Amino acid sequence: MSRYKVMVDDNFHAGSKDDRSEYGIYATAEAALEACRTIVDDSLLWEFVEGATAKQVYDRYADFGDNPFIVALGGAPKVEFSAAPYARQRAMEFCAPGDEAARLRQTLQEHKDRRANERASQRLSAGENREQSAAIVRDTEHAMNTPELPAREAMEFDVVIVGAGPAGLAAAIRLKQRAPETSIVVVEKGSEVGAHILSGAVIDPIGLDSLIPEWRSEDTPIKTAVKADRFTMLTASGGMRLPTALMPPLMSNHGNFIVSLGDVCRYLAKKAEALGVEIYPGFAAAEVLFENDAVAGIATGDMGIAKDGHRKSGFARGMELRGKYTLFAEGARGSLSKVLIERFGLRQDHEPQKFGIGLKELWQVAPDKHESGLVQHTLGWPLDNRTGGGSFLYHYDDNLVAVGFVVHLNYRNPYLSPFEEFQRFKTHPLIRDTFAGGKRICYGARAITEGGWQSVPKLAFPGGALIGCAAGFVNVPRIKGSHNAMLTGMLAAEHVADALAKGRANDELSGYEAAWRTSPVGRDLWRVRNAKPLWSKFGTLAGVALGGLDMWTNTLGFSLFGTLKHAKPDYETLEPAADCQPIAYAKPDGKLTFDRLSSVYLSNTNHEEDQPVHLLVRDGALQKSSEHDVYAGPSARYCPAGVYEWVEDAGQPRFVINAQNCVHCKTCDIKDPNQNITWVPPEGGGGPNYPSM
């Protein structure tokens, strides 16, 4: 029988093994998880005081509460409990207005008292053992440093949209087209619209044609039509051009356009504002607001909090943006979307989401190297056959070439560095000549959803819905997602408009959930649903060939494979470093290949340095014992911005987080083998400032 030990780490002495204690041993994983939830609930009850906000209660828990984790015994399957997200959510529930929160606290307190009576002769929990000292610390801090947080100001809207990307802006525009009197706010964590947008990008204009039919007669940033497609399978010294006639028809780029997606979003934002949509750039949505177990809006993050937690002179409370419906368009691995997926069980009966990391550089090349409208894609080298990924080169505008490299995040070798593979790719004999005499002008990276049809979670929940890449609508073989992002934003907007017209509010948009799979988005993803599973199972050569065959048969209305499943989440695919071969990467030459720090400089990334670190490590000891000791520190390699380092300190490895370098790609939140790193939004306006990516 499987057995699980629940351990408790005292947050007041985080990282000290001496302050860890055993809570209990359980026969099943669910029993161990329930024990972990109980431990967190008990700690939050202890930290709760009337009038406290959810953030205050959570912050007290993070400083003084008990942090449980599970150790699998005797070869039992590994089970993870993420205390921080659970505690944040519970704190919101504890502090919600109304009688329901009070009843919840009372019920949990009664359960806690009953357990205390039953176990009176047993040891107390770590949190109860330090009851008096914690109270003294709390009272002293309150008197000296932490006056009550002022209440947030609140603004009421019909609809709140999180994220000013293609999905969020398309939803806002379509809502205004349907119901001009609707009040809409779009909140965007980037310093301006487009600042955090990174994509290839070749766009299918199907969404734009439907949303703004007149766009072709306007002055837009969509100018370069695709004129030529080239697909090449690379070897170390050469390559084989794949005949376009063998490609399934859906792979054709005829009628598509090469663009800067950031510039397209800036264009859409102007359209939205002209219709009366309010757009607030520079404000990060940091918290979901709940009322009666329905989403009631979001709260933006507080500004002016120092790294040590005290409030600086410029401190400003976040704002509550309340709406009858809230649409989450955060992009891949959105922090609030992640909370909602867990809270409402949206992934139940769906496959795990799959991801890739996309790295991109923008070059201005010599005029004789530029072929306007040329689209190039490659597979193969420098990746081995069992590692999925590929490249793109798009020629557009004034001698610009967007070059990018994608690595599927189910790779196995912890020594692999997606950034270094990208740099190595540019040295290939068929590629390097494009950049001779050119100049690199921008760099960035971003996670990409790759799970497709099988991995799209349930989209609707009480009070809101997921749209765009927050849910995962990228068509992996086509390397396109912006068209589906726009289409899902518009589809959700239609259902919101219908609901508002009927006087509804904060209920579930079940019609949106039912409609997407039979919409153009569903048809787009259905035909390619097996491409990613086949690639993952059979490797690049056989997997891509079988995927192509399946796409052809789907074009004809059937599949030889049915609907395949994905093997497992990306964080479970790494193999121990002892079983893998280290990869020797060449030093950059500073002309064609570069290091990460000089690249981050070109992303214009900036964060206020004196603020809390936004990359949260749940268990420092686990990071050392597993991420470092077992997997040889892959965080230092999978991060494309040099955020993570393992350094020697007095003969011992120490984990260093250079949070100011973060380009908000979310790879760490996805690939850490223990799901021990959580990305949360830093102060609004921080992060990259991509000019035209």
C-alpha positions as CSV (number, residue, x, y, z in Angstrom):
1,M,0.0,0.0,0.0
2,S,1.2,3.5,-0.8
3,R,2.1,5.7,2.2
4,Y,2.7,9.4,2.5
5,K,4.3,11.5,5.2
6,V,3.1,15.0,5.7
7,M,5.8,17.4,6.9
8,V,5.4,20.9,8.2
9,D,7.9,23.7,7.5
10,D,7.6,26.7,9.9
11,N,7.5,29.8,7.7
12,F,8.9,31.9,10.6
13,H,12.1,30.0,10.2
14,A,11.9,29.1,6.5
15,G,14.7,27.0,5.2
16,S,15.8,25.7,8.6
17,K,15.6,21.9,8.7
18,D,15.5,22.1,12.5
19,D,12.1,23.7,12.4
20,R,10.5,21.0,10.3
21,S,8.2,18.6,12.0
22,E,6.3,15.5,11.0
23,Y,2.6,16.0,11.0
24,G,1.4,12.4,10.2
25,I,1.6,9.4,7.9
26,Y,-1.3,8.6,5.6
27,A,-2.4,5.6,3.6
28,T,-3.6,7.5,0.5
29,A,-2.5,10.6,-1.4
30,E,-6.0,12.2,-0.9
31,A,-5.7,11.8,2.8
32,A,-2.3,13.4,2.8
33,L,-3.6,16.3,0.6
34,E,-6.5,16.8,3.0
35,A,-4.1,17.0,5.9
36,C,-2.1,19.7,4.0
37,R,-5.3,21.7,3.4
38,T,-6.2,21.4,7.1
39,I,-2.8,22.6,8.2
40,V,-3.0,25.7,6.0
41,D,-6.6,26.4,7.1
42,D,-5.6,26.2,10.7
43,S,-2.7,28.6,10.1
44,L,-4.9,31.1,8.3
45,L,-7.5,30.9,11.1
46,W,-4.8,31.8,13.5
47,E,-3.7,34.8,11.4
48,F,-7.2,36.1,10.7
49,V,-8.5,39.2,12.5
50,E,-11.8,41.0,11.8
51,G,-11.4,43.7,9.2
52,A,-8.3,42.2,7.7
53,T,-7.9,42.0,3.9
54,A,-7.1,38.8,2.1
55,K,-3.6,40.1,1.3
56,Q,-3.0,40.9,4.9
57,V,-4.1,37.4,6.1
58,Y,-2.0,35.7,3.4
59,D,1.1,37.9,4.1
60,R,0.8,36.9,7.8
61,Y,0.5,33.3,6.8
62,A,3.6,33.6,4.6
63,D,5.6,35.1,7.4
64,F,4.3,33.0,10.4
65,G,2.2,30.1,9.1
66,D,2.8,26.4,8.6
67,N,3.8,25.3,5.1
68,P,3.0,21.6,4.6
69,F,4.5,19.3,2.0
70,I,4.3,15.6,1.2
71,V,7.0,13.0,1.1
72,A,6.1,9.8,-0.7
73,L,7.3,6.7,1.1
74,G,8.3,3.2,-0.1
75,G,8.1,4.0,-3.8
76,A,4.7,5.6,-3.7
77,P,3.9,8.0,-6.6
78,K,5.0,11.5,-6.0
79,V,2.3,13.9,-4.8
80,E,2.6,17.7,-4.7
81,F,0.7,20.1,-2.6
82,S,1.1,23.8,-3.5
83,A,0.5,25.6,-0.3
84,A,0.9,29.2,-1.5
85,P,-1.9,29.2,-4.1
86,Y,-4.2,27.3,-1.8
87,A,-3.5,29.8,1.0
88,R,-4.0,32.8,-1.2
89,Q,-7.4,31.4,-2.3
90,R,-8.4,30.5,1.2
91,A,-7.5,33.9,2.4
92,M,-9.8,35.4,-0.2
93,E,-12.6,33.1,1.0
94,F,-12.0,34.0,4.6
95,C,-12.1,37.7,4.0
96,A,-14.9,37.8,1.5
97,P,-17.8,40.1,2.5
98,G,-21.1,38.5,3.7
99,D,-22.2,35.7,6.0
100,E,-20.7,32.9,3.9
101,A,-17.1,33.7,4.9
102,A,-18.1,34.0,8.5
103,R,-19.8,30.6,8.4
104,L,-16.7,29.1,6.7
105,R,-14.4,30.4,9.4
106,Q,-16.8,29.2,12.2
107,T,-17.0,25.7,10.7
108,L,-13.2,25.4,10.3
109,Q,-12.7,26.7,13.8
110,E,-15.1,24.1,15.2
111,H,-13.2,21.4,13.4
112,K,-9.9,22.7,14.7
113,D,-11.2,22.8,18.3
114,R,-12.6,19.2,18.0
115,R,-9.2,18.0,16.7
116,A,-7.4,19.8,19.5
117,N,-9.6,18.2,22.1
118,E,-9.1,14.7,20.5
119,R,-5.3,15.2,20.4
120,A,-4.9,17.1,23.7
121,S,-2.2,14.7,24.8
122,Q,-0.3,14.9,21.6
123,R,2.2,17.5,20.4
124,L,0.9,20.8,19.1
125,S,1.5,22.0,15.6
126,A,4.4,24.3,14.9
127,G,2.0,27.3,14.6
128,E,0.3,26.6,17.9
129,N,3.7,26.0,19.7
130,R,4.8,29.5,18.9
131,E,1.4,31.0,19.8
132,Q,2.7,33.5,22.4
133,S,5.8,34.6,20.6
134,A,4.0,35.1,17.3
135,A,1.4,37.2,19.0
136,I,4.1,39.4,20.5
137,V,5.8,39.8,17.1
138,R,2.5,40.6,15.5
139,D,1.6,43.2,18.0
140,T,5.0,44.8,17.9
141,E,5.1,45.0,14.1
142,H,1.5,46.4,14.1
143,A,2.5,49.1,16.5
144,M,5.8,50.0,14.9
145,N,5.6,49.3,11.2
146,T,2.3,48.1,9.7
147,P,-0.7,50.3,10.2
148,E,-4.0,49.0,8.8
149,L,-4.0,49.0,5.0
150,P,-6.4,51.5,3.6
151,A,-9.4,50.1,1.9
152,R,-9.1,49.8,-1.9
153,E,-11.1,52.1,-4.1
154,A,-13.5,50.3,-6.3
155,M,-14.8,51.0,-9.8
156,E,-17.8,49.2,-11.3
157,F,-18.0,48.1,-14.9
158,D,-20.2,45.8,-16.9
159,V,-17.2,43.9,-18.1
160,V,-13.6,43.6,-16.9
161,I,-11.0,42.2,-19.2
162,V,-7.5,41.1,-18.0
163,G,-4.9,41.5,-20.7
164,A,-4.6,43.8,-23.7
165,G,-3.6,41.2,-26.2
166,P,-5.4,40.0,-29.3
167,A,-8.1,38.1,-27.4
168,G,-8.8,40.8,-24.8
169,L,-8.9,43.7,-27.3
170,A,-11.0,41.7,-29.8
171,A,-13.5,40.9,-27.0
172,A,-13.7,44.6,-26.0
173,I,-14.3,45.7,-29.5
174,R,-16.9,43.1,-30.3
175,L,-18.8,44.0,-27.0
176,K,-18.9,47.6,-28.0
177,Q,-20.0,46.7,-31.5
178,R,-22.9,44.7,-30.0
179,A,-23.8,47.0,-27.1
180,P,-22.3,50.4,-27.3
181,E,-23.6,51.4,-23.9
182,T,-21.7,48.6,-22.2
183,S,-19.0,49.9,-19.8
184,I,-15.7,48.0,-20.3
185,V,-12.2,48.2,-18.8
186,V,-9.1,46.4,-20.0
187,V,-6.3,46.1,-17.5
188,E,-2.8,45.4,-18.9
189,K,0.4,44.7,-16.8
190,G,2.8,46.0,-19.5
191,S,3.8,49.6,-19.4
192,E,1.9,50.2,-22.6
193,V,-0.3,48.1,-24.9
194,G,2.1,45.8,-26.8
195,A,5.0,46.0,-24.4
196,H,4.6,42.4,-23.3
197,I,3.4,41.0,-26.7
198,L,5.8,38.6,-28.4
199,S,5.0,36.4,-31.3
200,G,6.5,35.4,-34.7
201,A,4.2,36.4,-36.3
202,V,2.4,35.3,-39.4
203,I,-1.3,35.9,-38.8
204,D,-4.3,34.4,-40.4
205,P,-6.6,37.4,-40.9
206,I,-9.8,35.4,-40.4
207,G,-10.4,37.0,-37.0
208,L,-9.5,40.5,-38.1
209,D,-11.7,40.2,-41.2
210,S,-14.7,39.4,-39.0
211,L,-13.9,42.0,-36.3
212,I,-12.9,45.0,-38.5
213,P,-13.9,44.3,-42.1
214,E,-12.6,47.7,-43.2
215,W,-9.0,47.1,-42.0
216,R,-7.6,46.5,-45.4
217,S,-8.5,50.0,-46.5
218,E,-7.0,51.7,-43.4
219,D,-3.4,52.6,-42.5
220,T,-2.5,49.6,-40.3
221,P,0.7,47.8,-39.3
222,I,-0.4,44.8,-41.4
223,K,1.4,45.4,-44.7
224,T,3.5,42.4,-45.7
225,A,1.6,39.6,-47.4
226,V,3.2,36.2,-47.5
227,K,4.7,35.5,-50.9
228,A,6.7,32.3,-50.4
229,D,6.8,29.4,-48.0
230,R,9.9,27.2,-47.4
231,F,10.0,24.2,-45.1
232,T,13.4,22.6,-44.5
233,M,14.6,19.6,-42.4
234,L,18.1,20.5,-41.2
235,T,21.1,18.3,-40.6
236,A,24.3,19.4,-38.9
237,S,25.8,20.5,-42.3
238,G,22.9,20.9,-44.7
239,G,19.2,20.3,-45.1
240,M,16.4,18.9,-47.3
241,R,13.7,21.2,-48.6
242,L,10.3,19.7,-48.1
243,P,8.0,20.1,-51.1
244,T,5.1,22.3,-50.3
245,A,2.9,20.1,-52.5
246,L,3.2,17.4,-49.9
247,M,2.0,19.7,-47.1
248,P,-1.6,19.4,-45.9
249,P,-3.6,22.3,-47.3
250,L,-4.1,23.8,-43.9
251,M,-0.4,24.4,-43.7
252,S,-0.4,26.9,-46.5
253,N,0.3,30.6,-45.6
254,H,-1.4,31.9,-48.8
255,G,-3.4,35.0,-47.8
256,N,-1.6,35.4,-44.5
257,F,0.5,38.4,-43.3
258,I,3.8,38.9,-41.6
259,V,3.5,41.4,-38.7
260,S,4.7,42.6,-35.4
261,L,1.9,41.4,-33.2
262,G,2.7,44.1,-30.6
263,D,2.0,46.7,-33.3
264,V,-1.2,44.9,-34.3
265,C,-2.3,45.1,-30.6
266,R,-1.5,48.8,-30.5
267,Y,-3.8,49.2,-33.6
268,L,-6.6,47.3,-31.9
269,A,-6.2,49.3,-28.8
270,K,-6.8,52.5,-30.7
271,K,-9.9,51.0,-32.2
272,A,-11.2,49.9,-28.8
273,E,-10.6,53.3,-27.2
274,A,-12.4,55.0,-30.1
275,L,-15.4,52.9,-29.2
276,G,-15.2,54.0,-25.6
277,V,-13.3,51.1,-24.0
278,E,-11.1,52.2,-21.0
279,I,-7.6,50.7,-21.2
280,Y,-5.4,50.8,-18.1
281,P,-1.8,49.9,-19.0
282,G,0.8,49.6,-16.3
283,F,-1.5,47.9,-13.8
284,A,-1.1,44.2,-13.0
285,A,-4.1,42.2,-12.1
286,A,-2.9,40.5,-8.9
287,E,-6.0,39.1,-7.3
288,V,-9.4,37.6,-8.3
289,L,-12.4,39.0,-6.4
290,F,-15.0,36.5,-5.4
291,E,-18.5,36.9,-4.1
292,N,-20.8,33.9,-3.4
293,D,-18.3,31.6,-5.1
294,A,-18.5,33.7,-8.4
295,V,-15.9,35.9,-9.9
296,A,-16.8,39.5,-9.2
297,G,-13.8,41.2,-10.8
298,I,-10.1,41.7,-10.1
299,A,-7.8,43.8,-7.9
300,T,-4.7,45.4,-9.2
301,G,-1.5,45.0,-7.2
302,D,-0.3,47.4,-4.5
303,M,2.5,49.8,-5.6
304,G,5.3,51.0,-3.5
305,I,6.1,47.9,-1.3
306,A,9.7,47.4,-0.5
307,K,11.6,44.1,-0.9
308,D,11.5,43.6,2.9
309,G,7.7,44.1,2.9
310,H,7.4,47.6,4.4
311,R,5.5,50.4,2.7
312,K,7.6,53.0,1.0
313,S,6.7,56.7,0.8
314,G,5.1,56.3,-2.6
315,F,2.9,53.4,-1.5
316,A,-0.5,53.2,-3.3
317,R,-3.2,50.7,-2.7
318,G,-4.4,48.6,-5.7
319,M,-7.7,49.2,-7.3
320,E,-10.8,46.9,-7.3
321,L,-12.2,46.6,-10.8
322,R,-15.6,45.0,-10.4
323,G,-17.7,43.6,-13.2
324,K,-20.8,41.6,-14.0
325,Y,-18.5,39.4,-16.1
326,T,-14.7,39.2,-16.1
327,L,-12.8,37.8,-19.1
328,F,-9.2,36.5,-18.6
329,A,-6.9,37.0,-21.6
330,E,-3.6,36.8,-19.8
331,G,-1.8,34.6,-22.4
332,A,0.0,31.3,-21.8
333,R,0.3,30.3,-18.1
334,G,-1.6,33.3,-16.8
335,S,-1.2,33.7,-13.0
336,L,-4.9,34.4,-12.3
337,S,-6.1,31.9,-14.9
338,K,-4.0,29.3,-13.1
339,V,-5.8,30.1,-9.9
340,L,-9.2,29.9,-11.6
341,I,-8.4,26.5,-13.3
342,E,-7.6,25.0,-9.9
343,R,-10.4,26.6,-8.0
344,F,-13.2,25.6,-10.4
345,G,-11.6,22.3,-11.5
346,L,-11.6,23.5,-15.1
347,R,-9.0,20.9,-16.2
348,Q,-11.0,17.9,-14.9
349,D,-11.6,15.4,-17.7
350,H,-9.1,17.3,-19.9
351,E,-5.5,16.5,-20.8
352,P,-2.7,18.5,-19.2
353,Q,-1.7,21.6,-21.0
354,K,1.6,21.3,-23.0
355,F,4.0,24.2,-23.6
356,G,6.9,25.3,-25.6
357,I,9.3,28.2,-25.1
358,G,9.6,30.6,-28.0
359,L,12.7,32.8,-28.3
360,K,12.9,35.6,-30.9
361,E,15.3,38.2,-32.2
362,L,14.5,41.0,-34.6
363,W,17.2,41.9,-37.1
364,Q,17.7,44.6,-39.6
365,V,19.5,42.8,-42.4
366,A,21.4,44.0,-45.4
367,P,19.0,44.8,-48.4
368,D,20.5,42.1,-50.5
369,K,19.7,39.5,-47.8
370,H,16.0,40.6,-47.5
371,E,13.2,38.9,-49.4
372,S,10.0,40.6,-48.5
373,G,7.1,38.2,-47.8
374,L,9.4,35.1,-47.4
375,V,8.4,32.7,-44.7
376,Q,10.9,30.0,-43.7
377,H,10.5,27.2,-41.2
378,T,12.9,24.5,-40.2
379,L,12.9,21.3,-38.1
380,G,15.8,19.1,-36.9
381,W,19.2,20.3,-36.1
382,P,20.4,21.5,-33.6
383,L,17.8,19.5,-31.6
384,D,18.1,15.7,-31.5
385,N,15.3,13.5,-32.8
386,R,13.6,13.1,-29.5
387,T,13.5,16.8,-28.7
388,G,10.6,18.7,-30.3
389,G,11.0,22.2,-31.7
390,G,11.9,24.2,-34.8
391,S,12.6,27.7,-36.1
392,F,11.1,30.5,-38.1
393,L,12.5,33.3,-40.2
394,Y,10.0,36.0,-41.5
395,H,11.1,38.8,-43.9
396,Y,8.9,41.9,-43.7
397,D,8.8,45.7,-43.6
398,D,12.0,47.7,-44.0
399,N,14.6,45.0,-44.3
400,L,13.4,43.3,-41.1
401,V,13.8,39.6,-40.3
402,A,12.1,38.1,-37.3
403,V,14.1,34.9,-36.4
404,G,12.9,32.6,-33.7
405,F,13.4,29.2,-32.2
406,V,10.8,27.1,-30.3
407,V,11.7,24.2,-27.9
408,H,8.9,22.0,-26.7
409,L,9.1,22.0,-22.9
410,N,8.6,18.2,-22.6
411,Y,12.4,17.9,-23.4
412,R,14.2,15.3,-21.2
413,N,17.9,16.4,-20.9
414,P,18.3,18.9,-18.0
415,Y,21.5,20.1,-19.6
416,L,19.6,21.5,-22.6
417,S,19.4,25.3,-22.9
418,P,16.8,26.6,-25.2
419,F,18.6,29.9,-25.4
420,E,21.9,28.3,-26.4
421,E,20.1,26.0,-28.9
422,F,18.7,29.2,-30.5
423,Q,22.1,30.8,-30.8
424,R,23.6,27.6,-32.2
425,F,20.8,27.3,-34.8
426,K,21.8,30.7,-36.3
427,T,25.3,29.3,-37.1
428,H,23.9,26.7,-39.6
429,P,25.3,27.1,-43.1
430,L,21.8,27.6,-44.6
431,I,20.9,30.2,-42.0
432,R,23.9,32.3,-41.0
433,D,24.3,34.2,-44.3
434,T,20.9,35.9,-43.8
435,F,22.4,37.9,-41.0
436,A,25.8,38.8,-42.5
437,G,26.1,42.6,-42.3
438,G,22.9,42.9,-40.3
439,K,22.2,44.2,-36.8
440,R,20.2,42.6,-34.0
441,I,17.8,45.2,-32.6
442,C,15.5,43.3,-30.1
443,Y,15.2,40.1,-28.2
444,G,12.5,38.4,-26.2
445,A,11.0,35.1,-25.1
446,R,7.6,33.7,-24.1
447,A,5.9,30.4,-23.3
448,I,3.5,29.0,-25.9
449,T,0.6,26.7,-25.3
450,E,0.9,23.5,-27.4
451,G,-1.7,21.1,-26.0
452,G,-4.4,22.0,-28.5
453,W,-7.9,20.4,-28.7
454,Q,-7.3,17.9,-25.9
455,S,-5.8,20.4,-23.4
456,V,-8.3,23.3,-23.7
457,P,-9.9,23.4,-20.2
458,K,-13.5,24.2,-19.4
459,L,-13.7,27.9,-20.4
460,A,-16.6,29.2,-18.4
461,F,-17.2,29.5,-14.7
462,P,-19.5,31.7,-12.5
463,G,-18.8,35.3,-13.3
464,G,-16.3,34.9,-16.2
465,A,-14.4,32.9,-18.8
466,L,-11.0,32.2,-20.2
467,I,-10.2,33.5,-23.7
468,G,-7.2,33.3,-26.0
469,C,-3.9,31.7,-24.9
470,A,-5.0,31.8,-21.3
471,A,-6.9,28.6,-22.3
472,G,-4.6,27.5,-25.1
473,F,-5.8,27.8,-28.7
474,V,-2.5,27.7,-30.6
475,N,-2.5,25.6,-33.7
476,V,1.0,24.0,-33.2
477,P,1.6,22.7,-36.8
478,R,0.6,26.1,-38.3
479,I,2.6,28.0,-35.6
480,K,-0.4,30.3,-35.2
481,G,-2.6,31.3,-32.3
482,S,-3.5,35.0,-32.7
483,H,-6.4,34.3,-35.0
484,N,-7.9,31.8,-32.6
485,A,-7.3,34.2,-29.7
486,M,-9.3,36.9,-31.5
487,L,-12.0,34.5,-32.5
488,T,-12.5,33.2,-28.9
489,G,-12.5,36.8,-27.5
490,M,-15.2,37.7,-30.0
491,L,-17.2,34.5,-29.3
492,A,-17.1,35.1,-25.5
493,A,-18.1,38.7,-26.1
494,E,-21.2,37.6,-28.1
495,H,-22.3,35.5,-25.1
496,V,-21.5,38.2,-22.6
497,A,-23.6,40.7,-24.7
498,D,-26.5,38.3,-24.8
499,A,-26.3,37.7,-21.0
500,L,-26.2,41.4,-20.2
501,A,-29.1,42.1,-22.5
502,K,-31.1,39.6,-20.4
503,G,-30.2,41.3,-17.2
504,R,-27.9,38.4,-16.1
505,A,-24.7,38.9,-14.1
506,N,-21.9,36.8,-12.5
507,D,-23.4,33.5,-13.7
508,E,-21.8,30.9,-15.9
509,L,-21.6,31.6,-19.7
510,S,-22.4,28.0,-20.5
511,G,-23.3,29.0,-24.1
512,Y,-19.7,30.0,-24.7
513,E,-18.4,26.8,-23.4
514,A,-20.8,24.8,-25.6
515,A,-20.1,26.8,-28.7
516,W,-16.3,26.9,-29.2
517,R,-15.7,23.3,-30.3
518,T,-18.1,23.7,-33.2
519,S,-16.9,27.1,-34.1
520,P,-14.0,27.9,-36.6
521,V,-11.6,27.7,-33.6
522,G,-12.7,24.2,-32.8
523,R,-12.5,23.1,-36.5
524,D,-9.0,24.6,-36.7
525,L,-7.8,22.6,-33.7
526,W,-9.6,19.4,-34.4
527,R,-7.8,18.7,-37.6
528,V,-4.4,19.0,-36.0
529,R,-5.2,17.4,-32.6
530,N,-2.8,14.5,-33.0
531,A,0.2,16.3,-34.4
532,K,1.7,17.1,-31.0
533,P,1.1,13.7,-29.4
534,L,2.6,11.9,-32.4
535,W,5.6,14.2,-32.3
536,S,6.1,13.6,-28.6
537,K,5.8,9.8,-28.9
538,F,7.7,9.0,-32.1
539,G,10.2,11.9,-32.3
540,T,10.7,14.5,-34.9
541,L,11.3,12.3,-38.0
542,A,8.6,9.7,-37.6
543,G,6.3,11.9,-35.5
544,V,6.2,14.8,-38.0
545,A,5.6,12.4,-40.9
546,L,2.7,10.6,-39.0
547,G,1.3,14.0,-38.0
548,G,1.3,15.1,-41.6
549,L,-0.5,12.0,-42.6
550,D,-3.1,12.5,-39.9
551,M,-3.6,16.1,-41.0
552,W,-4.2,14.9,-44.6
553,T,-6.7,12.3,-43.5
554,N,-8.5,14.8,-41.2
555,T,-8.8,17.1,-44.3
556,L,-10.7,14.2,-45.9
557,G,-12.9,13.8,-42.8
558,F,-11.3,10.9,-40.8
559,S,-8.3,10.0,-38.7
560,L,-6.4,6.7,-38.4
561,F,-5.5,7.5,-34.8
562,G,-8.7,8.8,-33.3
563,T,-7.9,11.4,-30.7
564,L,-4.5,10.7,-28.9
565,K,-3.6,11.7,-25.4
566,H,-0.6,13.6,-24.2
567,A,1.8,11.5,-22.1
568,K,2.3,13.7,-19.0
569,P,2.8,17.3,-17.9
570,D,6.0,19.0,-19.1
571,Y,7.4,19.3,-15.5
572,E,7.5,15.5,-15.2
573,T,9.6,14.8,-18.3
574,L,13.2,15.7,-17.1
575,E,15.5,12.8,-16.6
576,P,18.0,12.8,-13.7
577,A,21.3,14.5,-14.7
578,A,23.2,11.3,-14.0
579,D,21.4,9.6,-16.9
580,C,22.1,12.5,-19.4
581,Q,25.0,13.8,-21.3
582,P,26.1,17.4,-20.7
583,I,25.9,19.7,-23.7
584,A,28.9,21.8,-24.6
585,Y,27.8,25.2,-26.1
586,A,30.2,27.5,-27.9
587,K,31.0,30.9,-26.6
588,P,29.1,33.7,-28.3
589,D,30.9,35.8,-30.9
590,G,29.0,39.0,-30.2
591,K,28.1,39.3,-33.9
592,L,25.8,36.4,-34.8
593,T,25.6,34.7,-31.4
594,F,25.1,36.4,-28.0
595,D,24.9,35.8,-24.3
596,R,21.8,36.2,-22.2
597,L,22.5,39.4,-20.4
598,S,23.2,41.4,-23.6
599,S,20.0,39.9,-25.0
600,V,17.9,40.9,-22.0
601,Y,19.3,44.4,-22.5
602,L,17.7,44.5,-25.9
603,S,14.3,43.5,-24.4
604,N,14.3,46.8,-22.5
605,T,13.4,44.8,-19.4
606,N,13.0,46.9,-16.2
607,H,11.7,46.2,-12.8
608,E,11.6,48.4,-9.7
609,E,14.4,46.7,-7.8
610,D,13.1,47.5,-4.3
611,Q,10.0,45.3,-4.4
612,P,9.2,41.8,-3.3
613,V,10.6,39.1,-5.5
614,H,7.8,37.9,-7.9
615,L,9.3,34.4,-8.4
616,L,8.2,32.4,-5.3
617,V,10.1,29.3,-4.3
618,R,7.9,27.2,-2.2
619,D,10.6,25.0,-0.5
620,G,14.2,26.1,-0.6
621,A,15.4,22.8,0.7
622,L,13.6,20.9,-2.1
623,Q,15.1,23.2,-4.7
624,K,18.5,22.1,-3.4
625,S,17.9,18.4,-2.9
626,S,16.0,17.9,-6.2
627,E,16.4,20.7,-8.7
628,H,20.1,21.0,-8.0
629,D,21.2,17.6,-6.7
630,V,19.1,15.4,-9.0
631,Y,18.7,17.5,-12.1
632,A,21.9,19.6,-12.0
633,G,20.0,23.0,-11.8
634,P,18.1,23.2,-15.1
635,S,16.6,26.5,-14.1
636,A,19.9,28.1,-14.9
637,R,19.5,26.8,-18.4
638,Y,15.8,26.8,-19.2
639,C,15.4,30.5,-18.2
640,P,16.1,32.6,-21.3
641,A,17.0,35.7,-19.2
642,G,19.6,34.6,-16.7
643,V,17.2,34.9,-13.7
644,Y,18.3,31.8,-11.9
645,E,21.8,30.8,-10.8
646,W,23.3,28.2,-8.5
647,V,26.4,29.8,-6.9
648,E,28.9,28.4,-4.4
649,D,28.6,30.1,-1.0
650,A,31.0,28.8,1.7
651,G,31.3,25.6,-0.1
652,Q,27.6,25.1,-0.5
653,P,25.3,25.7,-3.5
654,R,23.0,28.6,-3.0
655,F,20.0,29.4,-5.2
656,V,20.1,33.0,-6.5
657,I,17.1,34.7,-8.2
658,N,17.9,37.8,-10.3
659,A,14.2,38.8,-10.6
660,Q,15.0,42.1,-12.3
661,N,16.0,40.2,-15.4
662,C,12.7,38.4,-15.8
663,V,11.1,38.8,-19.2
664,H,7.8,37.2,-18.0
665,C,8.1,34.1,-20.2
666,K,6.7,31.8,-17.4
667,T,9.0,28.9,-18.3
668,C,10.0,28.4,-14.7
669,D,6.4,28.1,-13.5
670,I,6.0,25.4,-16.2
671,K,9.2,23.4,-16.2
672,D,10.5,23.3,-12.6
673,P,10.4,19.5,-12.0
674,N,8.7,19.9,-8.6
675,Q,6.4,22.8,-9.5
676,N,8.3,24.6,-6.7
677,I,8.5,28.0,-8.5
678,T,5.4,30.1,-8.9
679,W,5.4,33.2,-11.1
680,V,3.2,36.1,-9.7
681,P,2.9,39.6,-11.2
682,P,5.5,42.2,-10.1
683,E,4.5,45.8,-9.9
684,G,2.5,47.0,-12.9
685,G,4.6,48.3,-15.7
686,G,7.6,46.1,-14.9
687,G,9.1,43.5,-17.3
688,P,10.0,43.8,-20.9
689,N,9.2,46.8,-23.1
690,Y,9.1,45.2,-26.6
691,P,9.0,48.0,-29.2
692,S,7.7,45.9,-32.2
693,M,7.8,42.2,-31.3
